Amino acid sequence: MRTLALRGGARVAVVAAEWCDAFGVVTRGRVQLELRDGEPGPVLGRDAGFWLRGTGVRALRNPGRRTARVRIVTPRPGPSHASQHTPTPVTE
């Protein structure tokens, strides 16, 4: 498990290879899902869980001012998951 911290207004791109089989849970603040076509998706609050694989989400965005946190849960590391990386925040 790892925790992703998103400062107010921050955006993190969702790269399929980095999020393979990952499940996210919002543990603090709110996180908005950004869809592949650039349209805003739902805003998820504390304790909301979500899969990213195959959902059409291209980024996570913090719509608030305070830091939001998302706990990322992935399967135990093994040969098929050895190349996973921590998602990297991006700026626009």
Secondary structure, DSSP 8 states (H G I E B T S, - for coil): -EEEEE-TT-EEE--TTTSTT-EEEEEES-EEEEETTS-EEEEE-TT-EEE-TTS-EEEEE--SSS-EEEEEE-----TTTTT-----EE--
